[in-house]
Amino acid sequence: MLALLPALYLSWGIGANDTANAFGPQIGSNIIAFRQGIVLAAAFALLGAVMEGHKIFPTLGRVTVLDLEMSVIATLAAAVSVNAMTRFGFPVSTSHAIVGALVGVGLREGAHISAPVLGKVASAMVTAPLGAAMVAFLLLRATGLVLAGPLGGSIMFQRGVRTAAILIGCYAAYAMGANNVGNAMAPYVTIGLIDPLPAAVLGGTGLALGAMTYSRNVVMLVGRRITALDPVSALVATLSAALTVHLFTQLAIPISTSQAVVGAVAGVGLTRGMMAVNSRTLAAIPVGWVVSVAGAGVIAFLLLAAYRAAQ
């Protein structure tokens, strides 16, 4: 089963990068300590992977026609791309990194590339962050009406917000696990190397390990460097991202949970005006998304070319 090592490496990288999508806002707004948030994120990401991860497998399996070598090289290339960006603290699109890698190996082999699947994934690159931003903006506006009243200043309300933010973080981690485990395991399920349930368990375990061992850099960027967050805005940002990711999971479309949460955090910041958003950080993040996708595709193409030449 050595062929599954790249899948474990990628799932570890997904957990390291995407934990910020569930608990970055809560950690950044001091609702919960980093260590506690990471443990909860790891547990619920594993649960989401096992319960609903299978829904994404068929979509990614239809990107191109795969064999074992192509699956191994595609997941390895995506993992290298994702973990390089995580090292620099960028929240990247792990969903689109694996798609880029699959396209890379498909192009190298002259295999059919599914335009409809790529179209669905590409459209999600736009609709996911914009949708999450819009939901967050509207929710925070509506929440502002409550905060303006007598209830908003009560201690009980503030405690309730903090508790709700933690619960929503658990939901966001669950949605992340459900949508993202397929990024690492779908190629192997497609070629019949492993069945969906064991794949979800194995990939979910990798997600959990990544969250607990290497997620701090991205968590701090999402939680503190895009815009200042308080408990209410952290709750709204996480809920908006989680709802967006879970909706796309039901549609069997792999999306970037990083894009969703960044869009949601930006939407929260925009309720206070453009000056409340760190435009330099916000502009740099999409560059990381593009680099991770293109980089995964190029690495996959070159690795497979080198492997075929050595045969």
C-alpha positions as CSV (number, residue, x, y, z in Angstrom):
1,M,0.0,0.0,0.0
2,L,3.0,2.3,-0.5
3,A,1.0,3.9,-3.3
4,L,-1.3,5.5,-0.7
5,L,1.6,7.5,0.9
6,P,1.1,10.5,-1.4
7,A,-2.6,10.5,-0.5
8,L,-1.7,10.6,3.2
9,Y,0.8,13.3,2.6
10,L,-1.9,15.4,0.8
11,S,-4.5,14.8,3.4
12,W,-2.1,15.9,6.1
13,G,-1.4,19.0,4.1
14,I,-5.1,19.7,3.6
15,G,-5.6,19.4,7.4
16,A,-2.7,21.8,8.0
17,N,-3.9,24.4,5.6
18,D,-7.7,24.2,6.0
19,T,-8.0,24.1,9.8
20,A,-7.9,27.9,9.6
21,N,-11.2,27.7,7.8
22,A,-13.0,26.3,10.8
23,F,-11.3,27.9,13.8
24,G,-9.1,30.7,12.5
25,P,-11.7,33.4,13.2
26,Q,-12.4,32.1,16.7
27,I,-8.8,31.8,17.6
28,G,-8.0,35.2,16.1
29,S,-10.8,36.8,18.2
30,N,-9.7,35.0,21.4
31,I,-12.9,33.0,21.7
32,I,-10.9,29.8,22.1
33,A,-7.2,29.0,22.6
34,F,-5.2,27.7,19.7
35,R,-4.7,24.2,21.1
36,Q,-8.3,23.7,22.0
37,G,-9.6,24.9,18.6
38,I,-7.2,22.6,16.8
39,V,-8.2,19.5,18.7
40,L,-11.9,20.2,17.9
41,A,-11.1,20.9,14.3
42,A,-9.2,17.7,14.0
43,A,-12.0,15.6,15.5
44,F,-14.8,17.1,13.5
45,A,-12.9,17.1,10.2
46,L,-12.4,13.3,10.7
47,L,-16.1,12.9,11.4
48,G,-17.1,14.9,8.3
49,A,-14.7,12.9,6.1
50,V,-16.2,9.6,7.3
51,M,-19.9,10.6,7.2
52,E,-20.0,12.6,3.9
53,G,-16.6,12.5,2.2
54,H,-17.8,9.9,-0.3
55,K,-20.0,12.5,-2.0
56,I,-17.1,14.2,-3.7
57,F,-15.2,11.1,-4.9
58,P,-17.1,10.6,-8.2
59,T,-16.7,14.3,-9.3
60,L,-12.9,14.3,-9.0
61,G,-12.7,10.8,-10.5
62,R,-14.2,12.1,-13.7
63,V,-11.6,14.9,-14.3
64,T,-9.5,12.5,-16.5
65,V,-8.9,8.8,-17.1
66,L,-6.5,7.6,-14.5
67,D,-4.2,4.6,-13.8
68,L,-2.2,3.9,-10.6
69,E,0.9,5.9,-11.7
70,M,-1.1,8.9,-12.7
71,S,-3.0,8.8,-9.4
72,V,0.2,8.6,-7.3
73,I,1.9,11.4,-9.2
74,A,-1.1,13.7,-9.2
75,T,-1.6,13.5,-5.4
76,L,2.1,13.9,-4.8
77,A,2.2,17.0,-7.0
78,A,-0.8,18.5,-5.3
79,A,0.6,17.7,-1.9
80,V,3.9,19.4,-2.7
81,S,2.1,22.5,-4.0
82,V,-0.2,22.8,-1.0
83,N,2.5,22.2,1.6
84,A,4.8,24.7,0.0
85,M,2.1,27.4,0.3
86,T,1.3,26.3,3.9
87,R,4.9,26.9,4.8
88,F,4.5,30.5,3.9
89,G,1.2,30.9,5.7
90,F,-1.1,31.1,2.6
91,P,-4.6,29.6,2.7
92,V,-4.7,27.8,-0.6
93,S,-7.3,25.9,-2.7
94,T,-6.5,22.2,-2.0
95,S,-9.5,21.3,-4.1
96,H,-8.2,23.1,-7.1
97,A,-4.6,22.0,-6.5
98,I,-5.6,18.3,-7.0
99,V,-7.7,19.3,-10.1
100,G,-4.7,21.1,-11.5
101,A,-2.5,18.0,-10.9
102,L,-5.1,15.7,-12.5
103,V,-5.2,17.9,-15.5
104,G,-1.4,17.9,-15.6
105,V,-1.1,14.1,-15.7
106,G,-4.0,13.9,-18.1
107,L,-2.4,16.3,-20.6
108,R,0.9,14.4,-20.3
109,E,-0.8,11.1,-21.2
110,G,-3.0,12.7,-23.9
111,A,-6.0,11.5,-21.9
112,H,-9.5,12.9,-22.2
113,I,-10.1,15.9,-19.9
114,S,-13.7,16.4,-18.8
115,A,-14.7,20.0,-19.7
116,P,-18.0,19.8,-17.8
117,V,-16.3,18.8,-14.6
118,L,-13.6,21.5,-15.0
119,G,-16.4,24.0,-15.7
120,K,-18.2,23.1,-12.4
121,V,-14.9,23.4,-10.5
122,A,-13.9,26.7,-12.1
123,S,-17.3,28.3,-11.5
124,A,-17.0,27.3,-7.8
125,M,-13.7,29.2,-7.6
126,V,-15.8,32.4,-8.1
127,T,-19.1,31.6,-6.6
128,A,-17.8,30.1,-3.3
129,P,-15.9,33.1,-2.0
130,L,-18.3,35.7,-3.4
131,G,-21.3,33.7,-2.0
132,A,-19.7,33.4,1.4
133,A,-18.8,37.1,1.5
134,M,-22.4,38.0,0.6
135,V,-23.9,35.8,3.2
136,A,-21.4,37.1,5.9
137,F,-22.1,40.7,5.0
138,L,-25.9,40.3,5.2
139,L,-25.8,38.2,8.4
140,L,-23.6,40.7,10.2
141,R,-25.8,43.5,9.1
142,A,-28.8,41.6,10.5
143,T,-26.9,40.8,13.7
144,G,-26.1,44.5,14.1
145,L,-29.8,45.1,14.7
146,V,-29.8,42.7,17.6
147,L,-26.6,44.2,19.0
148,A,-28.1,47.7,18.9
149,G,-30.8,46.6,21.3
150,P,-30.7,45.9,25.0
151,L,-30.0,42.2,24.5
152,G,-26.8,42.9,22.6
153,G,-25.0,44.3,25.7
154,S,-26.0,41.6,28.2
155,I,-23.4,39.2,29.6
156,M,-25.6,36.2,28.8
157,F,-25.8,37.2,25.1
158,Q,-22.0,37.6,24.9
159,R,-21.4,34.2,26.5
160,G,-24.0,32.7,24.1
161,V,-22.2,34.2,21.1
162,R,-18.9,32.6,22.2
163,T,-20.4,29.2,22.8
164,A,-22.2,29.4,19.4
165,A,-19.0,30.4,17.7
166,I,-17.3,27.3,19.0
167,L,-20.2,25.0,18.0
168,I,-20.2,26.6,14.5
169,G,-16.4,26.0,14.3
170,C,-17.1,22.3,14.9
171,Y,-19.7,22.4,12.1
172,A,-17.2,24.2,9.8
173,A,-14.6,21.5,10.5
174,Y,-17.1,18.8,9.7
175,A,-18.0,20.5,6.4
176,M,-14.3,20.9,5.6
177,G,-13.7,17.2,6.2
178,A,-16.7,16.2,4.1
179,N,-15.7,18.3,1.1
180,N,-11.9,18.0,1.2
181,V,-11.1,14.4,2.0
182,G,-11.9,13.6,-1.7
183,N,-9.0,15.8,-2.8
184,A,-6.6,13.2,-1.4
185,M,-8.4,10.0,-1.8
186,A,-10.7,10.2,-4.9
187,P,-8.0,9.2,-7.5
188,Y,-7.4,6.0,-5.6
189,V,-11.1,5.2,-5.1
190,T,-11.6,5.8,-8.9
191,I,-9.1,3.2,-9.9
192,G,-10.4,0.7,-7.4
193,L,-7.3,0.6,-5.1
194,I,-9.3,1.3,-2.0
195,D,-13.0,1.4,-1.2
196,P,-14.8,4.7,-0.3
197,L,-15.2,4.1,3.4
198,P,-11.7,3.0,4.2
199,A,-10.5,5.9,2.0
200,A,-12.6,8.4,4.0
201,V,-11.2,7.0,7.3
202,L,-7.6,7.1,6.1
203,G,-7.9,10.5,4.5
204,G,-9.8,11.9,7.5
205,T,-7.1,10.7,9.8
206,G,-4.6,12.6,7.7
207,L,-6.7,15.7,7.9
208,A,-6.8,15.4,11.7
209,L,-3.0,14.9,12.0
210,G,-2.3,17.9,9.7
211,A,-4.6,20.1,11.8
212,M,-2.8,19.2,15.0
213,T,0.8,19.4,13.8
214,Y,1.2,22.1,11.2
215,S,-1.7,24.5,11.0
216,R,-0.6,27.5,13.1
217,N,0.7,29.8,10.3
218,V,-2.5,29.7,8.2
219,V,-4.7,29.9,11.3
220,M,-3.1,33.1,12.4
221,L,-3.3,34.7,8.9
222,V,-7.0,34.0,8.5
223,G,-7.8,34.9,12.1
224,R,-5.8,38.1,12.5
225,R,-4.3,39.5,9.3
226,I,-7.3,40.0,7.0
227,T,-9.5,42.1,9.3
228,A,-9.9,42.6,13.1
229,L,-12.5,40.1,14.4
230,D,-14.7,40.2,17.5
231,P,-16.7,37.2,18.8
232,V,-19.8,38.1,16.8
233,S,-18.0,38.7,13.5
234,A,-16.0,35.5,14.0
235,L,-19.2,33.6,14.5
236,V,-20.8,35.1,11.3
237,A,-17.7,34.5,9.2
238,T,-17.4,30.8,10.2
239,L,-21.1,30.1,9.8
240,S,-21.1,31.7,6.3
241,A,-18.1,29.7,5.2
242,A,-19.5,26.5,6.7
243,L,-22.9,26.9,5.0
244,T,-21.2,27.5,1.7
245,V,-18.9,24.5,1.9
246,H,-21.7,22.2,3.1
247,L,-24.0,23.3,0.3
248,F,-21.4,22.6,-2.4
249,T,-20.7,19.2,-0.8
250,Q,-24.4,18.2,-1.3
251,L,-24.0,19.2,-4.9
252,A,-20.9,17.0,-5.2
253,I,-18.7,19.9,-6.2
254,P,-15.3,20.1,-4.5
255,I,-14.6,23.7,-3.5
256,S,-11.9,25.6,-1.7
257,T,-12.9,25.9,2.0
258,S,-10.0,28.5,2.1
259,Q,-11.7,30.6,-0.5
260,A,-15.0,30.3,1.3
261,V,-13.6,31.4,4.7
262,V,-11.5,34.2,3.2
263,G,-14.5,35.5,1.4
264,A,-16.6,35.3,4.6
265,V,-13.9,37.1,6.6
266,A,-13.6,39.8,3.9
267,G,-17.4,40.2,3.9
268,V,-17.4,40.7,7.6
269,G,-14.7,43.4,7.3
270,L,-16.6,45.2,4.5
271,T,-19.5,45.9,6.9
272,R,-17.1,48.4,8.5
273,G,-15.9,49.8,5.1
274,M,-13.0,49.0,2.8
275,M,-10.5,50.5,5.2
276,A,-11.3,47.8,7.7
277,V,-9.9,45.1,5.4
278,N,-6.2,44.5,4.9
279,S,-6.2,44.9,1.2
280,R,-2.5,43.9,0.8
281,T,-3.1,40.5,2.5
282,L,-6.4,40.1,0.7
283,A,-4.8,40.7,-2.7
284,A,-2.0,38.3,-2.0
285,I,-4.2,35.4,-1.1
286,P,-5.7,34.8,-4.6
287,V,-2.2,34.8,-6.0
288,G,-1.5,31.9,-3.7
289,W,-4.6,30.1,-5.0
290,V,-3.4,30.5,-8.7
291,V,0.2,29.5,-7.9
292,S,-0.9,26.4,-6.1
293,V,-3.2,25.2,-8.9
294,A,-0.7,26.0,-11.7
295,G,2.2,24.7,-9.7
296,A,0.5,21.4,-9.0
297,G,-0.3,21.0,-12.7
298,V,3.2,21.7,-13.8
299,I,4.8,19.5,-11.1
300,A,2.5,16.6,-12.0
301,F,3.2,17.0,-15.8
302,L,7.0,17.0,-15.2
303,L,7.0,14.2,-12.7
304,L,5.0,11.9,-14.9
305,A,7.2,12.8,-17.9
306,A,10.3,11.9,-15.9
307,Y,8.7,8.6,-14.7
308,R,7.7,7.6,-18.2
309,A,11.1,8.4,-19.6
310,A,12.8,6.3,-16.9
311,Q,10.7,3.2,-17.7
